[in-house]
């Protein structure tokens, strides 16, 4: 029977498995420790790797997940890493050159986005945020909505602090006004314009293919762990996996819980024969007031 969680819980860390000091990867503005903490949560939820495994890292960023996987498997892995952003891909290549655990692994790096079959073999606009590179995405609409949710949550927090600090009607007035102003900041044309400049939004073109076409082209016979973290475009990636699912032993995917997205993903994975499915909310997302969810599925 498929194990499903109706309400994702905040993720509680498990004991660290690595017996060696961290080798910290080169980053592009995002804190290295934060990146490693975030990918550790995938493993705390149940993701695992064994020596000789084949791992697909879709949305590899600078290689933090790949590094953690390599540490757990003694670098005896075949890593296929996908990252479409040019500056982030350059940092990824550097990390595979400089970090010993990554350098000695078997690996292929692709400056490529994976998506749905309607975009296979095309070029699409990729949105890179210079100041927040881990938020870079193909799905700018979903990312803008996420920014709006973030500002709403932060506004509510600041407003509540003001109400606690300033007693009486004046505190409530200032607190609510502050909450509304912060929530308004990223919305509308002006808000979008301001948000683009604060985040350092740049646009580039990237090649797009499907997971199915890539797996067949590369002759990947099995996928012991499929990791997907593509900032809102994860259902597009999964829609391009036709014919690949029987090769996948386990998957760990970061998504969001808006409009039933997490539920839809659990249903999709269950339909593909994954009998053990767990969900959890990343600690960083809980702290930021976001609705991100990690979904782990295995056979």
C-alpha positions as CSV (number, residue, x, y, z in Angstrom):
1,X,0.0,0.0,0.0
2,X,1.3,3.5,-0.8
3,X,2.2,5.4,2.3
4,X,1.0,9.0,1.8
5,X,1.0,12.0,4.1
6,X,-2.0,14.3,3.9
7,X,-0.3,17.1,5.7
8,X,3.5,17.5,5.4
9,X,5.3,18.0,8.7
10,X,8.4,20.0,9.4
11,X,11.5,17.9,8.8
12,X,13.4,16.8,11.8
13,X,17.1,16.3,11.2
14,X,18.6,12.8,11.5
15,X,22.1,12.1,12.6
16,X,24.7,13.1,10.0
17,X,26.1,10.1,8.2
18,X,29.3,11.6,6.8
19,X,32.4,10.7,8.7
20,X,34.6,13.3,7.0
21,X,34.8,17.1,7.2
22,X,32.6,19.0,4.8
23,X,34.2,20.0,1.5
24,X,32.4,23.2,0.9
25,X,31.4,23.9,-2.8
26,X,31.9,27.1,-4.6
27,X,28.7,29.1,-4.6
28,X,27.3,32.2,-6.3
29,X,26.1,34.2,-3.4
30,X,24.0,31.6,-1.6
31,X,25.5,30.5,1.7
32,X,27.4,27.3,1.3
33,X,26.3,26.0,4.7
34,X,22.7,26.7,3.9
35,X,22.9,24.9,0.6
36,X,24.4,21.8,2.3
37,X,21.8,21.9,5.1
38,X,19.0,22.0,2.5
39,X,20.2,19.0,0.6
40,X,20.8,17.1,3.9
41,X,17.1,17.3,4.4
42,X,16.5,15.1,1.3
43,X,18.6,12.4,3.0
44,X,17.0,12.8,6.4
45,X,13.6,12.1,4.7
46,X,14.9,8.8,3.3
47,X,16.9,9.4,0.2
48,X,19.9,7.1,0.1
49,X,22.8,6.1,-2.2
50,X,24.9,3.0,-2.4
51,X,28.3,2.3,-4.0
52,X,27.8,1.9,-7.7
53,X,24.5,3.8,-7.9
54,X,23.4,6.0,-10.8
55,X,22.1,9.3,-9.6
56,X,20.3,12.0,-11.8
57,X,20.6,15.4,-10.2
58,X,18.1,17.6,-12.1
59,X,18.6,21.2,-11.0
60,X,22.1,20.6,-9.8
61,X,22.9,24.2,-9.0
62,X,26.6,24.3,-7.9
63,X,26.7,20.6,-6.9
64,X,25.8,20.5,-3.2
65,X,23.5,17.5,-3.6
66,X,26.0,15.7,-5.8
67,X,28.7,16.3,-3.1
68,X,26.6,14.9,-0.3
69,X,25.7,11.9,-2.5
70,X,29.4,11.3,-3.3
71,X,30.3,11.5,0.4
72,X,27.8,8.9,1.3
73,X,28.9,6.5,-1.5
74,X,32.6,7.0,-1.2
75,X,32.6,8.7,-4.7
76,X,31.6,5.3,-6.3
77,X,28.7,6.8,-8.2
78,X,27.6,7.7,-11.7
79,X,26.3,11.3,-11.5
80,X,24.3,12.9,-14.3
81,X,24.0,16.6,-13.3
82,X,21.7,19.1,-15.1
83,X,22.0,22.9,-14.7
84,X,20.9,25.4,-17.4
85,X,22.2,28.7,-15.9
86,X,25.5,29.6,-17.5
87,X,27.2,31.2,-14.4
88,X,25.8,28.4,-12.1
89,X,27.0,25.7,-14.5
90,X,30.5,27.3,-14.5
91,X,30.5,27.0,-10.7
92,X,29.3,23.4,-11.0
93,X,32.1,22.5,-13.3
94,X,34.6,24.2,-11.0
95,X,33.3,22.2,-8.0
96,X,33.7,18.9,-10.0
97,X,37.3,20.0,-10.6
98,X,38.2,21.2,-7.2
99,X,36.3,19.0,-4.8
100,X,38.0,15.7,-4.4
101,X,34.9,13.6,-3.8
102,X,33.3,14.9,-7.0
103,X,36.5,14.9,-9.1
104,X,37.0,11.1,-8.7
105,X,33.4,10.2,-9.2
106,X,32.1,9.1,-12.6
107,X,30.0,12.0,-13.9
108,X,28.5,13.8,-16.8
109,X,27.5,17.5,-16.6
110,X,24.9,19.0,-18.9
111,X,24.1,22.7,-19.4
112,X,20.6,21.7,-20.1
113,X,17.1,22.1,-18.7
114,X,14.7,19.1,-18.6
115,X,11.1,19.7,-19.3
116,X,7.9,18.5,-20.9
117,X,7.6,16.8,-24.3
118,X,6.1,19.9,-25.9
119,X,9.5,21.7,-25.4
120,X,11.8,18.7,-26.3
121,X,14.7,19.8,-28.5
122,X,13.9,23.5,-28.2
123,X,15.5,26.6,-26.6
124,X,13.6,28.4,-23.9
125,X,14.2,31.6,-21.9
126,X,15.8,30.8,-18.5
127,X,15.5,33.3,-15.7
128,X,18.6,33.7,-13.6
129,X,18.7,35.7,-10.3
130,X,22.2,37.0,-9.8
131,X,21.6,37.7,-6.0
132,X,19.5,34.6,-5.4
133,X,20.9,32.0,-7.8
134,X,19.2,29.1,-6.1
135,X,15.8,30.6,-7.2
136,X,16.7,30.7,-10.9
137,X,14.0,29.0,-13.0
138,X,12.3,28.3,-16.3
139,X,8.9,29.1,-14.7
140,X,9.0,32.8,-13.9
141,X,5.3,33.0,-13.2
142,X,5.5,30.4,-10.4
143,X,8.6,32.1,-9.0
144,X,7.0,35.5,-8.9
145,X,4.1,34.0,-7.0
146,X,6.5,32.4,-4.6
147,X,8.2,35.8,-4.0
148,X,4.7,37.3,-3.3
149,X,4.0,34.5,-0.7
150,X,7.4,35.2,0.9
151,X,6.7,38.9,1.2
152,X,3.2,38.2,2.6
153,X,4.7,36.0,5.3
154,X,7.4,38.4,6.1
155,X,4.9,41.3,6.3
156,X,2.7,39.3,8.7
157,X,5.8,38.6,10.9
158,X,6.9,42.3,11.0
159,X,3.4,43.5,11.6
160,X,3.0,41.1,14.5
161,X,6.2,42.3,16.0
162,X,5.1,45.9,15.9
163,X,1.8,45.0,17.5
164,X,3.6,43.2,20.3
165,X,6.0,46.1,20.8
166,X,3.5,48.9,20.6
167,X,0.5,48.3,22.8
168,X,-3.1,49.4,22.0
169,X,-4.8,50.6,18.9
170,X,-1.8,52.5,17.6
171,X,0.3,49.3,17.5
172,X,-2.5,47.4,15.7
173,X,-2.7,50.3,13.2
174,X,1.0,50.4,12.5
175,X,1.4,46.7,12.5
176,X,-1.4,46.0,10.0
177,X,-0.2,48.9,7.8
178,X,3.3,47.5,7.8
179,X,2.1,44.0,6.9
180,X,0.0,45.3,4.0
181,X,2.9,47.5,2.7
182,X,5.4,44.6,2.7
183,X,2.9,42.2,1.1
184,X,2.2,44.8,-1.6
185,X,5.9,45.4,-2.5
186,X,6.4,42.6,-5.2
187,X,3.0,42.9,-6.7
188,X,1.8,44.7,-9.8
189,X,4.0,46.3,-12.6
190,X,5.9,48.5,-10.2
191,X,6.4,45.7,-7.7
192,X,7.6,43.3,-10.5
193,X,10.0,45.9,-11.8
194,X,11.4,46.5,-8.3
195,X,11.6,42.8,-7.6
196,X,13.6,42.1,-10.8
197,X,16.2,44.7,-9.8
198,X,16.5,43.6,-6.2
199,X,17.0,40.0,-7.3
200,X,19.3,40.8,-10.2
201,X,17.1,39.1,-12.8
202,X,18.8,38.3,-16.1
203,X,17.5,36.3,-19.0
204,X,19.4,33.7,-21.1
205,X,18.5,31.0,-23.5
206,X,19.0,27.4,-22.7
207,X,18.4,24.0,-24.4
208,X,15.5,21.9,-23.2
209,X,15.0,18.2,-23.6
210,X,13.0,15.5,-21.8
211,X,14.2,13.1,-19.2
212,X,13.0,10.2,-21.5
213,X,15.0,11.4,-24.5
214,X,18.1,12.0,-22.4
215,X,18.0,8.6,-20.7
216,X,17.6,6.8,-24.0
217,X,20.3,8.9,-25.7
218,X,22.8,8.3,-22.9
219,X,21.9,4.6,-22.5
220,X,21.1,4.9,-18.8
221,X,19.8,1.5,-17.9
222,X,18.8,2.3,-14.3
223,X,18.3,5.3,-12.1
224,X,18.9,4.5,-8.4
225,X,18.0,8.0,-7.3
226,X,16.3,10.8,-9.2
227,X,16.5,14.2,-7.6
228,X,14.5,17.1,-9.0
229,X,14.7,20.7,-7.7
230,X,13.8,23.0,-10.5
231,X,12.0,25.9,-8.8
232,X,8.5,25.4,-9.9
233,X,9.0,23.4,-13.1
234,X,9.1,20.0,-11.5
235,X,5.8,18.7,-13.0
236,X,7.2,19.6,-16.5
237,X,10.2,17.4,-15.8
238,X,8.1,14.5,-14.6
239,X,5.8,14.9,-17.6
240,X,8.8,14.2,-19.8
241,X,9.6,10.9,-18.1
242,X,7.4,8.6,-20.2
243,X,8.9,5.1,-20.4
244,X,11.6,5.9,-17.8
245,X,9.7,5.3,-14.6
246,X,10.4,1.5,-14.5
247,X,14.1,2.3,-14.3
248,X,13.8,4.6,-11.3
249,X,14.3,3.0,-7.9
250,X,13.7,6.1,-5.8
251,X,13.0,9.8,-6.3
252,X,13.3,12.9,-4.1
253,X,11.6,16.0,-5.4
254,X,11.2,19.5,-4.0
255,X,7.9,21.2,-5.0
256,X,5.3,23.5,-3.5
257,X,1.9,22.9,-2.0
258,X,-0.1,25.6,-3.9
259,X,-3.3,24.5,-5.8
260,X,-2.8,20.9,-4.7
261,X,0.6,20.5,-6.4
262,X,2.1,18.2,-3.7
263,X,-1.0,16.0,-3.7
264,X,-0.9,15.7,-7.5
265,X,2.8,14.7,-7.3
266,X,2.1,12.0,-4.7
267,X,-0.7,10.7,-6.9
268,X,1.5,10.6,-9.9
269,X,4.3,8.8,-8.1
270,X,1.8,6.3,-6.7
271,X,0.5,5.6,-10.2
272,X,4.0,4.9,-11.3
273,X,4.5,2.1,-8.8
274,X,6.2,3.8,-5.9
275,X,4.7,2.2,-2.7
276,X,6.5,4.2,-0.1
277,X,5.9,8.0,-0.3
278,X,6.7,10.5,2.3
279,X,6.5,14.3,2.4
280,X,8.0,16.9,4.7
281,X,8.4,20.7,4.8
282,X,12.0,21.9,4.7
283,X,13.0,23.8,7.8
284,X,14.2,26.8,5.7
285,X,10.9,27.1,4.0
286,X,9.0,26.9,7.3
287,X,11.2,29.7,8.7
288,X,10.6,31.8,5.6
289,X,6.9,31.2,5.6
290,X,7.0,29.4,2.2
291,X,5.0,26.3,1.2
292,X,7.8,24.2,-0.2
293,X,7.5,20.5,0.3
294,X,10.0,17.6,-0.2
295,X,8.5,14.4,-1.6
296,X,10.4,11.2,-1.3
297,X,9.2,8.0,-3.1
298,X,10.7,4.5,-3.3
299,X,9.7,1.1,-4.5
